[in-house]
């Protein structure tokens, strides 16, 4: 064997040793029990980087949010993008800040996720997202054994990417200074640190990557992504994920985790829903309210609530089914929400849910028609809706909804996406006032319960009528095969 061949063999052996345990080449595979198609929320987060500079992956514990952050940082720092990658691509070496809550969590979580275990003398043993043979040099933080300050990583373009580790305990001033291509915050940062870091990515058109479980509730950072200002929405992207969105958590493991989590933190830790605490209007665990869809029996009473928007405001409707027995269940069976100034658009959607269902709502606003200004309720009534104006007493309506929740009678179908999105963020401000943002389905629910239930009656849809007729025929009706 020639000397050149020996050198190539040694290089190949060193490469294999460097890649052993490297997660960059093993995560999100094409096939297998943890194949990437089973992680659609993670894929959404990555893909959004191509269009949005600031992204928040707000997720439950144990779903892999930190690993996803480390995966993306490693791909950018090395230039090693997988063939399926549709997110942002940096064709050159980059500068990165990776920051956690304090020095300890930064060392034990971010540093470990990126470069693996580090000895007290700064020796790297690999096992992180970045291949060990890509690490050119690393410096340690003084007086903190095993904590790294900066890591130099070889990029595919021949340059060297620089990753510096920081923490929020250093304050916003530590995020002043040099330009950065990426700032990765793992765990929720103070708004002052976040705002300062955003400035550092401006001139590079860089990325803000934020990954955390929302244990601080509707904080400034969470609110910024959940309810962005109109002028900021195009720059921000929110991805949420819970235990049911990943395949690597078994049912037994989820049950144990949930049982050992304080009740007030369960929605945040299991579903990535901000813990609203005392600010929540209806502070009940989502797990106690959500039920699987089932077919509503024809004899149950039905009604709907309507909150009419207009212009840039959304119009929303919520449908209820009420079990006719004393103390029977009240089920939110469907929800609708859309921004459109045209009543005809909403009329079509509402009538499609069932003809003749009585409704109550806020439809007293005026609309300018070809003839004159008239109340919207007249427009909807002429369109065939059995609609009356609701009692809009806010606190009385909220109390009525709360009582049904408290009694365990009010449940919500899992399929009511628009309803759940609003309910999770429905809260009061510091002065106890309802926050009037993204609450149209909540208002419609209040109208339906406080005013609509008294108008509710059995209404069968055309599909139900056909099924009833068919079933009657099967047990001996004039057209059945048994009666022929």
FIFIBA-446740 format. One record per residue: x, y, z of N, C-alpha, C in turn. Coordinates in steps of 0.2 Angstrom, whole numbers, padded with zeros to 4 digits, always signed. Example, Ala and Ser with C-alpha at 12.3 -4.5 7.8 and 13.67 -1.06 7.14 Angstrom:
FIFIBA-446740
+0066-0028+0039+0062-0022+0039+0066-0016+0039 +0064-0011+0035+0068-0005+0036+0064+0000+0039 
end
This chain:
FIFIBA-446740
+0004-0006+0000+0000+0000+0000+0004+0006+0000 +0003+0011-0004+0007+0017-0005+0006+0021+0001 +0010+0026+0002+0010+0031+0007+0003+0035+0006 +0002+0037+0000-0004+0041-0001-0011+0037+0001 -0010+0030-0001-0016+0026+0001-0017+0025+0008 -0011+0025+0012-0012+0025+0019-0015+0031+0022 -0013+0037+0019-0015+0043+0022-0023+0044+0021 -0025+0041+0015-0032+0041+0013-0036+0037+0018 -0033+0031+0019-0036+0026+0024-0037+0029+0031 -0031+0032+0033-0032+0036+0040-0037+0041+0040 -0037+0045+0034-0042+0051+0034-0049+0048+0034 -0050+0042+0031-0057+0039+0030-0059+0037+0037 -0054+0034+0041-0055+0031+0047-0057+0036+0052 -0053+0042+0052-0054+0048+0056-0061+0051+0055 -0063+0051+0049-0069+0053+0047-0075+0049+0050 -0074+0042+0049-0079+0038+0052-0080+0039+0060 -0074+0040+0063-0074+0041+0070-0078+0047+0072 -0076+0052+0068-0079+0059+0069-0087+0059+0068 -0089+0055+0063-0096+0054+0062-0100+0050+0067 -0097+0045+0070-0100+0041+0075-0104+0045+0080 -0110+0044+0080-0114+0047+0085-0116+0054+0083 -0114+0056+0077-0116+0063+0075-0123+0063+0073 -0127+0067+0076-0134+0067+0074-0137+0071+0068 -0132+0075+0065-0134+0079+0059-0136+0074+0053 -0133+0068+0053-0134+0063+0048-0139+0058+0050 -0141+0058+0055-0146+0053+0057-0153+0055+0059 -0154+0062+0060-0161+0065+0061-0165+0065+0055 -0171+0065+0056-0176+0066+0051-0175+0061+0045 -0174+0055+0046-0173+0050+0040-0179+0050+0035 -0178+0046+0030-0183+0045+0024-0188+0040+0027 -0186+0035+0030-0190+0030+0032-0189+0028+0039 -0193+0023+0042-0192+0021+0049-0197+0024+0053 -0197+0022+0059-0203+0024+0064-0202+0031+0066 -0197+0034+0065-0196+0042+0066-0194+0045+0060 -0197+0043+0054-0196+0046+0048-0199+0053+0048 -0196+0058+0044-0197+0065+0044-0205+0066+0042 -0208+0062+0038-0215+0064+0037-0220+0063+0043 -0217+0060+0048-0221+0060+0055-0219+0066+0059 -0215+0071+0057-0214+0077+0060-0216+0083+0056 -0222+0084+0054-0224+0089+0050-0223+0096+0053 -0224+0097+0060-0223+0103+0063-0215+0105+0063 -0211+0101+0063-0204+0102+0063-0202+0104+0056 -0205+0101+0051-0204+0103+0044-0206+0110+0042 -0212+0111+0045-0215+0118+0044-0211+0123+0047 -0208+0122+0053-0203+0127+0056-0197+0128+0051 -0194+0123+0049-0188+0123+0045-0190+0127+0038 -0195+0125+0035-0197+0128+0028-0199+0136+0029 -0202+0138+0035-0203+0145+0036-0197+0149+0036 -0191+0146+0037-0185+0151+0037-0184+0154+0030 -0186+0151+0025-0185+0153+0018-0189+0160+0017 -0194+0161+0021-0198+0167+0020-0198+0172+0026 -0197+0169+0032-0198+0173+0038-0191+0174+0042 -0189+0179+0043-0182+0180+0047-0183+0178+0054 -0189+0179+0057-0190+0178+0064-0195+0172+0065 -0193+0167+0068-0197+0161+0069-0197+0159+0077 -0203+0157+0079-0204+0154+0086-0207+0147+0085 -0203+0142+0088-0206+0135+0088-0208+0134+0095 -0214+0135+0097-0217+0135+0103-0220+0128+0104 -0217+0124+0108-0219+0117+0108-0219+0114+0115 -0222+0108+0116-0222+0105+0122-0215+0102+0124 -0214+0100+0130-0208+0097+0132-0207+0090+0129 -0201+0088+0127-0200+0082+0124-0202+0081+0117 -0204+0086+0113-0205+0085+0106-0200+0086+0102 -0194+0088+0104-0188+0089+0100-0187+0096+0097 -0189+0101+0101-0188+0108+0099-0181+0110+0099 -0178+0109+0105-0171+0110+0105-0166+0107+0100 -0168+0100+0099-0164+0097+0094-0166+0100+0087 -0172+0102+0086-0173+0105+0079-0169+0111+0078 -0168+0115+0084-0164+0121+0083-0157+0120+0082 -0154+0115+0086-0147+0113+0085-0146+0110+0078 -0151+0106+0075-0150+0103+0068-0150+0109+0063 -0154+0114+0064-0154+0119+0059-0147+0123+0060 -0145+0125+0066-0139+0129+0067-0133+0125+0064 -0133+0118+0065-0127+0114+0062-0127+0114+0055 -0133+0113+0052-0133+0113+0044-0131+0120+0042 -0133+0125+0045-0130+0132+0042-0123+0133+0043 -0121+0131+0049-0113+0132+0051-0109+0128+0047 -0111+0122+0045-0107+0117+0041-0108+0118+0033 -0114+0120+0031-0116+0120+0024-0118+0113+0022 -0119+0109+0027-0122+0102+0026-0129+0102+0026 -0133+0103+0021-0140+0103+0020-0142+0097+0017 -0147+0094+0021-0150+0087+0018-0153+0089+0011 -0154+0084+0007-0157+0084+0000-0164+0087+0001 -0168+0086+0006-0175+0088+0007-0176+0095+0009 -0171+0098+0011-0171+0105+0014-0174+0110+0010 -0179+0113+0013-0183+0119+0009-0183+0125+0013 -0179+0126+0018-0178+0132+0022-0173+0136+0019 -0171+0141+0023-0166+0146+0022-0159+0142+0021 -0155+0145+0016-0148+0142+0014-0143+0148+0015 -0138+0147+0018-0132+0151+0018-0127+0148+0014 -0125+0151+0008-0120+0148+0004-0113+0149+0007 -0112+0152+0012-0105+0154+0015-0105+0153+0022 -0099+0154+0025-0098+0153+0032-0102+0159+0036 -0104+0157+0042-0109+0162+0046-0106+0163+0053 -0109+0168+0056-0108+0169+0063-0114+0168+0067 -0114+0165+0073-0120+0162+0077-0119+0164+0084 -0124+0166+0087-0125+0167+0094-0130+0161+0096 -0128+0157+0101-0133+0152+0104-0133+0154+0111 -0140+0155+0113-0141+0158+0120-0146+0154+0124 -0145+0153+0130-0150+0150+0135-0151+0154+0141 -0155+0152+0146-0157+0156+0151-0151+0158+0156 -0146+0153+0157-0140+0155+0161-0135+0150+0158 -0129+0151+0161-0123+0148+0159-0124+0140+0160 -0127+0138+0165-0128+0131+0166-0132+0128+0161 -0138+0131+0160-0142+0128+0155-0139+0128+0148 -0136+0134+0146-0132+0134+0140-0127+0129+0139 -0124+0127+0144-0118+0122+0144-0122+0115+0143 -0127+0114+0147-0130+0107+0148-0135+0106+0142 -0137+0111+0139-0142+0109+0134-0140+0111+0127 -0139+0118+0126-0137+0120+0119-0130+0118+0117 -0125+0118+0121-0118+0116+0119-0118+0109+0118 -0122+0105+0122-0122+0098+0122-0125+0096+0115 -0131+0099+0114-0134+0098+0107-0130+0099+0101 -0126+0104+0101-0122+0106+0095-0116+0102+0095 -0112+0101+0100-0105+0098+0100-0104+0092+0104 -0110+0090+0108-0109+0084+0112-0106+0085+0118 -0104+0080+0122-0101+0080+0128-0094+0084+0128 -0093+0088+0133-0086+0092+0133-0083+0090+0140 -0077+0088+0140-0073+0087+0147-0072+0094+0150 -0070+0093+0156-0068+0099+0160-0062+0103+0157 -0058+0099+0154-0052+0102+0150-0054+0105+0143 -0060+0105+0142-0062+0107+0135-0062+0102+0129 -0060+0096+0131-0060+0091+0126-0067+0089+0124 -0067+0089+0117-0074+0087+0114-0074+0079+0112 -0079+0076+0114-0080+0069+0112-0085+0067+0107 -0088+0072+0105-0093+0072+0099-0100+0069+0102 -0104+0068+0097-0111+0065+0099-0116+0071+0098 -0114+0077+0096-0119+0082+0095-0121+0083+0088 -0124+0088+0086-0126+0089+0079-0121+0090+0074 -0115+0094+0076-0110+0095+0072-0105+0090+0072 -0103+0087+0066-0098+0082+0066-0091+0084+0069 -0088+0080+0073-0082+0082+0077-0076+0084+0072 -0076+0081+0066-0070+0083+0062-0071+0090+0059 -0077+0093+0060-0079+0100+0057-0077+0105+0062 -0075+0103+0069-0073+0108+0074-0066+0109+0073 -0064+0115+0072-0057+0117+0071-0054+0119+0077 -0058+0122+0082-0055+0125+0088-0061+0127+0093 -0060+0126+0099-0065+0128+0104-0061+0132+0110 -0064+0137+0113-0061+0140+0119-0066+0139+0124 -0063+0139+0130-0068+0138+0136-0069+0145+0140 -0075+0145+0143-0076+0150+0148-0072+0150+0154 -0069+0155+0157-0065+0155+0163-0070+0153+0169 -0067+0149+0174-0070+0148+0180-0077+0143+0179 -0078+0140+0174-0084+0136+0173-0082+0130+0169 -0079+0124+0172-0077+0118+0169-0082+0115+0164 -0079+0114+0158-0084+0111+0153-0088+0115+0149 -0088+0122+0151-0092+0127+0147-0088+0130+0142 -0090+0130+0136-0087+0133+0130-0089+0140+0129 -0084+0144+0127-0086+0151+0125-0087+0152+0117 -0083+0149+0113-0083+0150+0106-0081+0143+0103 -0084+0141+0097-0082+0136+0093-0081+0138+0086 -0076+0136+0083-0075+0137+0076-0076+0131+0072 -0080+0132+0067-0083+0126+0063-0081+0127+0055 -0078+0122+0052-0077+0122+0045-0083+0122+0041 -0084+0126+0036-0090+0127+0032-0088+0124+0025 -0093+0121+0021-0091+0119+0015-0088+0123+0010 -0089+0130+0011-0086+0135+0006-0079+0136+0008 -0076+0133+0013-0069+0133+0014-0068+0138+0020 -0073+0142+0022-0072+0147+0027-0074+0144+0034 -0074+0148+0039-0075+0145+0046-0081+0149+0049 -0086+0145+0051-0091+0148+0055-0089+0148+0062 -0092+0154+0065-0090+0155+0072-0097+0154+0077 -0097+0150+0081-0103+0149+0086-0101+0152+0093 -0104+0157+0096-0102+0159+0102-0108+0158+0107 -0107+0155+0113-0112+0154+0118-0113+0159+0123 -0120+0161+0124-0122+0167+0128-0127+0164+0133 -0129+0169+0137-0135+0168+0142-0138+0174+0143 -0145+0173+0145-0149+0179+0146-0147+0183+0153 -0144+0179+0157-0142+0182+0164-0136+0187+0163 -0133+0188+0157-0128+0193+0156-0132+0199+0154 -0138+0199+0153-0142+0205+0151-0142+0207+0144 -0146+0212+0142-0146+0214+0135-0140+0217+0132 -0136+0220+0136-0130+0223+0134-0125+0218+0131 -0126+0211+0133-0121+0206+0130-0123+0204+0123 -0129+0207+0121-0131+0206+0114-0130+0212+0110 -0127+0216+0112-0125+0222+0108-0118+0220+0104 -0117+0224+0099-0110+0224+0096-0111+0221+0089 -0108+0215+0088-0106+0213+0081-0112+0210+0077 -0112+0210+0071-0117+0207+0066-0117+0200+0067 -0123+0197+0066-0123+0190+0067-0128+0187+0061 -0127+0181+0059-0131+0178+0054-0137+0174+0057 -0135+0172+0063-0141+0168+0066-0140+0169+0074 -0146+0171+0077-0146+0171+0084-0151+0165+0086 -0149+0160+0090-0153+0155+0092-0155+0156+0100 -0161+0157+0102-0163+0157+0109-0167+0151+0110 -0164+0147+0115-0167+0141+0117-0169+0142+0125 -0176+0142+0126-0179+0144+0132-0181+0152+0131 -0186+0154+0134-0189+0160+0132-0185+0166+0134 -0183+0171+0130-0178+0176+0132-0182+0182+0134 -0179+0186+0138-0183+0193+0140-0183+0197+0133 -0188+0201+0133-0190+0205+0127-0184+0209+0125 -0180+0212+0131-0175+0217+0130-0169+0213+0126 -0168+0207+0128-0162+0203+0125-0164+0201+0117 -0171+0199+0117-0173+0198+0110-0172+0204+0105 -0175+0209+0107-0175+0215+0103-0168+0217+0101 -0163+0217+0106-0156+0219+0104-0153+0214+0099 -0155+0207+0100-0152+0202+0096-0155+0203+0088 -0161+0205+0088-0164+0206+0081-0160+0211+0077 -0158+0217+0081-0154+0222+0078-0147+0219+0075 -0144+0214+0078-0138+0211+0076-0139+0207+0070 -0145+0205+0068-0146+0201+0062-0149+0205+0056 -0150+0212+0057-0153+0216+0052-0148+0217+0046 -0142+0219+0046-0138+0220+0041-0136+0214+0037 -0136+0208+0040-0135+0201+0037-0141+0198+0034 -0147+0201+0035-0153+0198+0034-0153+0191+0037 -0151+0191+0043-0150+0184+0046-0157+0182+0049 -0156+0176+0053-0162+0173+0056-0162+0173+0064 -0168+0174+0066-0169+0173+0073-0173+0167+0074 -0170+0162+0078-0173+0155+0079-0174+0155+0086 -0180+0154+0088-0182+0154+0095-0186+0147+0097 -0184+0143+0102-0187+0137+0103-0188+0137+0111 -0195+0136+0113-0196+0135+0120-0203+0133+0121 -0204+0130+0127-0211+0129+0130-0213+0135+0134 -0219+0137+0132-0222+0143+0135-0224+0143+0142 -0220+0142+0147-0221+0142+0154-0222+0149+0157 -0221+0154+0154-0222+0161+0156-0228+0164+0154 -0232+0160+0151-0239+0162+0149-0239+0167+0143 -0243+0172+0142-0244+0176+0137-0239+0182+0138 -0232+0180+0138-0227+0185+0139-0227+0190+0133 -0222+0195+0133-0221+0200+0128-0219+0196+0121 -0214+0191+0122-0212+0188+0117-0217+0183+0114 -0221+0180+0118-0226+0175+0115-0231+0179+0112 -0234+0185+0115-0239+0189+0112-0237+0192+0105 -0230+0193+0104-0228+0196+0098-0229+0191+0092 -0228+0185+0094-0229+0180+0088-0236+0177+0088 -0239+0177+0093-0246+0174+0093-0251+0180+0090 -0250+0186+0092-0255+0191+0089-0250+0197+0087 -0247+0196+0081-0242+0201+0079-0245+0207+0076 -0242+0213+0077-0245+0219+0074-0245+0218+0066 -0250+0221+0063-0251+0220+0056-0244+0222+0052 -0241+0227+0054-0235+0228+0050-0229+0224+0052 -0229+0219+0057-0224+0215+0058-0225+0208+0056 -0232+0206+0054-0234+0199+0053-0230+0196+0048 -0228+0199+0043-0224+0196+0037-0217+0194+0039 -0214+0196+0045-0208+0194+0047-0208+0189+0052 -0213+0187+0055-0214+0183+0060-0217+0176+0058 -0215+0171+0061-0218+0164+0060-0219+0160+0066 -0225+0158+0068-0226+0153+0074-0227+0146+0072 -0224+0142+0075-0225+0134+0074-0227+0132+0081 -0232+0128+0082-0233+0125+0088-0233+0117+0087 -0232+0114+0093-0232+0107+0093-0233+0104+0100 -0237+0098+0100-0238+0095+0106-0236+0088+0106 -0237+0084+0111-0235+0077+0112-0238+0073+0106 -0244+0075+0104-0248+0071+0099-0245+0072+0092 -0240+0077+0091-0238+0078+0084-0231+0075+0083 -0229+0071+0088-0222+0067+0087-0223+0060+0088 -0220+0055+0084-0221+0048+0085-0216+0045+0091 -0211+0049+0093-0207+0045+0098-0209+0045+0105 -0215+0048+0107-0217+0047+0113-0223+0042+0113 -0222+0037+0117-0227+0032+0118-0233+0034+0123 -0239+0031+0122-0244+0033+0127-0243+0032+0134 -0239+0027+0136-0237+0026+0143-0233+0031+0145 -0228+0033+0141-0223+0039+0143-0227+0045+0144 -0232+0047+0139-0236+0053+0140-0240+0053+0146 -0243+0047+0148-0247+0047+0153-0243+0048+0160 -0237+0045+0160-0233+0046+0166-0231+0054+0167 -0229+0057+0161-0227+0064+0161-0233+0068+0163 -0239+0067+0161-0244+0071+0162-0246+0070+0170 -0246+0064+0172-0248+0063+0179-0243+0066+0184 -0237+0067+0182-0232+0070+0187-0231+0078+0185 -0235+0081+0181-0235+0088+0180-0240+0091+0183 -0239+0097+0187-0244+0101+0190-0249+0103+0185 -0256+0102+0188-0261+0104+0183-0261+0110+0179 -0259+0116+0183-0259+0122+0179-0253+0122+0174 -0249+0118+0174-0244+0118+0168-0245+0112+0163 -0250+0108+0164-0251+0103+0159-0252+0105+0152 -0256+0110+0150-0257+0112+0144-0250+0114+0140 -0247+0118+0144-0240+0121+0142-0235+0115+0140 -0235+0111+0145-0229+0106+0145-0231+0100+0140 -0238+0099+0139-0240+0093+0134-0242+0095+0128 -0244+0102+0127-0246+0104+0120-0243+0110+0118 -0239+0114+0122-0236+0120+0120-0240+0126+0120 -0246+0125+0124-0250+0131+0124-0248+0135+0130 -0248+0142+0129-0246+0147+0134-0250+0146+0140 -0247+0145+0146-0250+0145+0152-0253+0152+0154 -0259+0153+0154-0262+0160+0155-0263+0161+0163 -0263+0156+0167-0264+0157+0174-0270+0161+0176 -0269+0166+0180-0275+0170+0182-0278+0174+0177 -0274+0175+0171-0276+0180+0166-0281+0176+0161 -0282+0169+0162-0286+0166+0157-0294+0168+0159 -0298+0169+0154-0305+0170+0155-0308+0164+0158 -0307+0158+0155-0310+0152+0157-0304+0147+0158 -0302+0147+0164-0295+0143+0166-0297+0136+0168 -0298+0132+0162-0299+0125+0163-0294+0122+0158 -0292+0116+0160-0287+0112+0156-0290+0110+0149 -0287+0111+0144-0290+0109+0137-0292+0102+0137 -0288+0098+0141-0289+0091+0141-0295+0089+0144 -0298+0093+0148-0305+0091+0151-0311+0094+0147 -0309+0098+0142-0315+0101+0137-0315+0097+0131 -0309+0095+0128-0309+0093+0121-0312+0085+0121 -0316+0084+0116-0319+0077+0115-0318+0076+0108 -0318+0069+0106-0318+0067+0099-0325+0068+0096 -0325+0070+0090-0332+0071+0086-0336+0065+0087 -0342+0065+0087-0347+0060+0086-0353+0063+0083 -0357+0058+0080-0363+0061+0076-0369+0063+0081 -0371+0069+0081-0376+0071+0085-0383+0068+0084 -0386+0065+0089-0393+0062+0087-0398+0067+0085 -0402+0066+0080-0407+0070+0077-0411+0074+0082 -0413+0071+0088-0417+0074+0093-0414+0079+0097 -0408+0080+0097-0404+0085+0101-0406+0092+0098 -0406+0097+0103-0408+0104+0101-0401+0107+0098 -0402+0112+0093-0397+0115+0090-0398+0122+0090 -0392+0126+0090-0393+0133+0089-0386+0136+0087 -0385+0142+0085-0378+0144+0083-0378+0152+0086 -0372+0154+0087-0370+0161+0088-0366+0164+0083 -0367+0170+0082-0364+0174+0076-0361+0180+0078 -0355+0181+0077-0352+0188+0078-0350+0191+0071 -0353+0196+0069-0352+0199+0063-0346+0204+0063 -0341+0203+0058-0336+0208+0058-0337+0213+0052 -0333+0214+0048-0334+0219+0043-0327+0222+0041 -0325+0223+0035-0319+0226+0033-0313+0221+0035 -0309+0224+0039-0303+0219+0041-0305+0214+0047 -0311+0215+0050-0313+0211+0055-0316+0205+0053 -0315+0199+0056-0317+0193+0054-0324+0192+0057 -0328+0188+0053-0335+0186+0055-0334+0179+0057 -0337+0177+0063-0337+0170+0066-0344+0168+0068 -0344+0161+0067-0350+0158+0070-0348+0151+0073 -0352+0150+0078-0351+0144+0082-0358+0140+0083 -0358+0133+0082-0364+0129+0083-0364+0125+0089 -0370+0125+0092-0370+0121+0098-0375+0115+0097 -0374+0109+0100-0379+0104+0101-0381+0103+0108 -0387+0103+0110-0389+0102+0117-0393+0096+0118 -0390+0092+0123-0394+0086+0125-0400+0088+0128 -0406+0085+0126-0412+0088+0129-0414+0085+0136 -0410+0081+0139-0412+0079+0146-0410+0084+0151 -0413+0084+0157-0411+0089+0162-0403+0088+0163 -0400+0094+0163-0393+0094+0165-0389+0091+0159 -0391+0090+0153-0388+0087+0148-0382+0091+0145 -0378+0088+0141-0372+0091+0139-0374+0096+0134 -0369+0101+0133-0369+0106+0128-0363+0105+0124 -0363+0104+0118-0357+0102+0114-0356+0108+0108 -0350+0111+0108-0348+0115+0103-0346+0110+0097 -0350+0110+0092-0349+0105+0087-0346+0108+0080 -0346+0114+0079-0343+0117+0073-0341+0124+0074 -0336+0127+0071-0334+0134+0071-0333+0136+0064 -0334+0143+0063-0332+0146+0056-0329+0153+0057 -0324+0154+0054-0321+0161+0054-0318+0163+0048 -0320+0169+0046-0317+0171+0039-0317+0179+0039 -0312+0182+0036-0312+0189+0035-0315+0190+0028 -0321+0194+0027-0324+0196+0021-0329+0201+0022 -0329+0206+0019-0334+0211+0020-0341+0209+0017 -0341+0204+0013-0347+0202+0009-0352+0197+0013 -0357+0199+0016-0362+0195+0020-0364+0188+0016 -0364+0188+0009-0366+0183+0005-0361+0177+0006 -0354+0179+0007-0349+0173+0009-0351+0170+0015 -0352+0173+0020-0354+0170+0027-0361+0167+0027 -0365+0170+0023-0372+0166+0023-0371+0159+0020 -0368+0159+0015-0367+0152+0011-0364+0147+0016 -0358+0149+0020-0355+0145+0024-0360+0143+0030 -0364+0148+0033-0368+0146+0038-0374+0141+0036 -0377+0143+0031-0382+0139+0028-0380+0132+0027 -0373+0131+0025-0371+0124+0023-0370+0120+0029 -0370+0123+0035-0370+0119+0041-0377+0116+0043 -0382+0118+0040-0389+0116+0042-0394+0121+0041 -0399+0120+0037-0405+0125+0036-0409+0125+0042 -0411+0131+0044-0417+0131+0049-0414+0131+0056 -0408+0131+0057-0405+0131+0064-0406+0138+0067 -0409+0139+0073-0410+0146+0075-0403+0149+0078 -0402+0155+0077-0396+0159+0079-0397+0165+0083 -0392+0167+0087-0392+0173+0090-0385+0176+0089 -0385+0183+0088-0379+0186+0087-0379+0193+0087 -0373+0196+0086-0371+0203+0086-0371+0205+0078 -0377+0207+0076-0378+0208+0069-0381+0215+0068 -0380+0219+0073-0384+0226+0073-0380+0231+0069 -0374+0230+0067-0370+0235+0063-0374+0237+0056 -0372+0242+0054-0375+0245+0047-0370+0243+0041 -0374+0242+0036-0370+0240+0030-0374+0245+0024 -0370+0247+0020-0372+0252+0015-0374+0247+0009 -0380+0247+0007-0383+0243+0001-0384+0247-0004 -0387+0244-0010-0388+0248-0016-0394+0253-0014 -0398+0252-0009-0403+0257-0008-0401+0262-0002 -0399+0259+0003-0398+0263+0009-0394+0259+0014 -0392+0263+0020-0389+0259+0025-0394+0255+0029 -0393+0249+0031-0398+0245+0035-0394+0240+0039 -0398+0238+0044-0394+0234+0049-0393+0227+0046 -0387+0224+0047-0385+0218+0044-0389+0212+0046 -0393+0213+0052-0397+0207+0053-0402+0206+0048 -0405+0212+0045-0410+0211+0040-0407+0207+0034 -0400+0209+0032-0397+0206+0027-0397+0198+0028 -0395+0196+0034-0394+0189+0035-0401+0186+0036 -0406+0189+0038-0413+0186+0039-0416+0185+0032 -0415+0190+0027-0417+0189+0021-0413+0184+0017 -0407+0182+0019-0404+0177+0016-0406+0170+0019 -0411+0170+0023-0414+0163+0025-0412+0161+0032 -0408+0165+0036-0406+0163+0043-0411+0165+0048 -0413+0160+0053-0417+0162+0058-0413+0165+0064 -0412+0172+0063-0407+0175+0067-0410+0181+0071 -0409+0181+0078-0411+0187+0082-0405+0190+0085 -0406+0196+0087-0400+0199+0091-0399+0196+0098 -0393+0196+0099-0391+0192+0106-0391+0198+0111 -0391+0195+0117-0390+0200+0123-0382+0200+0124 -0379+0206+0123-0372+0206+0123-0369+0208+0129 -0372+0207+0135-0369+0208+0141-0363+0203+0142 -0357+0207+0143-0351+0203+0142-0350+0198+0148 -0350+0201+0154-0348+0197+0160-0354+0192+0162 -0360+0194+0161-0365+0189+0162-0365+0183+0157 -0363+0185+0151-0362+0179+0146-0356+0175+0148 -0351+0178+0150-0345+0174+0151-0346+0170+0157 -0350+0173+0162-0352+0169+0168-0356+0162+0166 -0360+0163+0161-0364+0158+0159-0360+0152+0156 -0355+0154+0152-0351+0149+0149-0347+0146+0154 -0344+0150+0159-0340+0147+0164-0344+0142+0168 -0350+0143+0170-0354+0139+0174-0355+0132+0170 -0356+0132+0164-0356+0126+0160-0350+0122+0160 -0344+0126+0159-0338+0123+0160-0337+0120+0167 -0338+0123+0172-0337+0121+0179-0341+0115+0180 -0347+0115+0178-0352+0109+0179-0350+0103+0175 -0345+0104+0171-0343+0098+0166-0348+0097+0161 -0352+0101+0159-0357+0100+0154-0355+0102+0147 -0351+0107+0147-0349+0110+0141-0343+0107+0138 -0343+0104+0132-0338+0101+0129-0337+0104+0122 -0331+0102+0119-0330+0105+0112-0327+0100+0108 -0329+0099+0102-0327+0094+0097-0319+0096+0095 -0315+0091+0095-0308+0092+0093-0307+0095+0086 -0312+0095+0082-0311+0097+0075-0312+0105+0074 -0314+0108+0080-0316+0115+0080-0310+0119+0080 -0306+0119+0075-0299+0122+0075-0299+0130+0076 -0304+0134+0073-0304+0141+0074-0306+0142+0081 -0310+0138+0084-0312+0139+0091-0306+0138+0096 -0303+0133+0095-0297+0131+0099-0292+0136+0099 -0290+0138+0093-0285+0143+0092-0286+0150+0096 -0293+0152+0096-0295+0158+0100-0295+0156+0108 -0298+0151+0110-0299+0149+0117-0292+0149+0120 -0287+0146+0117-0280+0146+0120-0277+0153+0122 -0279+0158+0119-0277+0165+0120-0282+0169+0123 -0288+0167+0125-0293+0171+0127-0291+0173+0134 -0290+0180+0136-0287+0182+0142-0290+0189+0144 -0288+0190+0151-0289+0197+0153-0283+0201+0154 -0283+0207+0154-0277+0211+0155-0276+0212+0162 -0271+0216+0164-0269+0217+0171-0274+0221+0175 -0279+0224+0171-0284+0227+0174-0291+0223+0174 -0290+0217+0172-0296+0213+0172-0301+0213+0166 -0299+0217+0161-0303+0218+0156-0301+0213+0150 -0307+0211+0147-0306+0206+0141-0301+0209+0136 -0296+0205+0134-0292+0207+0129-0295+0206+0122 -0297+0212+0119-0301+0212+0112-0297+0210+0106 -0294+0205+0106-0290+0202+0100-0291+0195+0099 -0293+0194+0092-0294+0187+0090-0299+0183+0095 -0305+0186+0096-0310+0183+0100-0316+0183+0097 -0317+0182+0090-0323+0182+0087-0327+0176+0089 -0324+0170+0088-0327+0164+0090-0329+0163+0097 -0325+0167+0102-0327+0167+0109-0333+0171+0110 -0334+0177+0106-0340+0181+0107-0346+0177+0104 -0345+0173+0099-0350+0169+0096-0353+0164+0101 -0348+0161+0104-0350+0156+0109-0354+0159+0115 -0352+0165+0117-0355+0168+0122-0362+0170+0120 -0363+0172+0114-0370+0174+0111-0374+0167+0111 -0371+0162+0109-0375+0156+0108-0377+0153+0114 -0373+0153+0120-0375+0151+0126-0379+0155+0130 -0378+0162+0130-0382+0166+0134-0389+0168+0131 -0389+0168+0124-0395+0170+0121-0398+0164+0117 -0394+0160+0114-0396+0155+0109-0399+0149+0111 -0397+0147+0117-0399+0140+0120-0407+0140+0121 -0409+0146+0123-0417+0147+0124-0421+0146+0118 -0417+0147+0112-0421+0147+0106-0419+0140+0102 -0415+0136+0105-0413+0130+0102-0419+0125+0101 -0418+0121+0095-0423+0116+0094-0420+0111+0090 -0423+0105+0089-0421+0099+0085-0421+0102+0078 -0416+0101+0074-0416+0102+0067-0412+0097+0064 -0414+0093+0059-0411+0088+0056-0408+0090+0049 -0402+0089+0048-0399+0091+0041-0402+0086+0036 -0401+0088+0029-0403+0084+0024-0400+0077+0024 -0394+0077+0026-0390+0070+0026-0393+0066+0032 -0395+0069+0037-0398+0065+0043-0405+0062+0041 -0408+0067+0037-0415+0065+0035-0414+0059+0030 -0409+0059+0026-0409+0053+0021-0407+0047+0025 -0402+0048+0030-0400+0042+0034-0406+0039+0038 -0410+0043+0041-0416+0041+0044-0421+0037+0040 -0422+0040+0034-0427+0037+0029-0424+0030+0027 -0417+0030+0026-0414+0023+0024-0415+0018+0029 -0413+0020+0035-0414+0015+0041-0421+0013+0042 -0426+0017+0041-0432+0015+0042-0434+0010+0037 -0432+0011+0031-0433+0006+0025-0430-0001+0026 -0424-0001+0030-0421-0007+0031-0424-0011+0036 -0428-0008+0040-0432-0013+0046-0439-0014+0044 -0441-0013+0037-0447-0015+0036-0451-0010+0032 -0449-0005+0030-0453+0001+0027-0455-0002+0020 -0459+0002+0017-0462+0000+0010-0457-0001+0005 -0451+0002+0006-0446+0001+0000-0440-0004+0003 -0441-0007+0008-0435-0011+0010-0435-0018+0007 -0429-0021+0007-0429-0028+0005-0432-0033+0009 -0432-0031+0016-0436-0036+0021-0443-0036+0020 -0446-0030+0017-0453-0030+0017-0456-0032+0010 -0451-0033+0005-0453-0035-0001-0456-0042-0002 
end
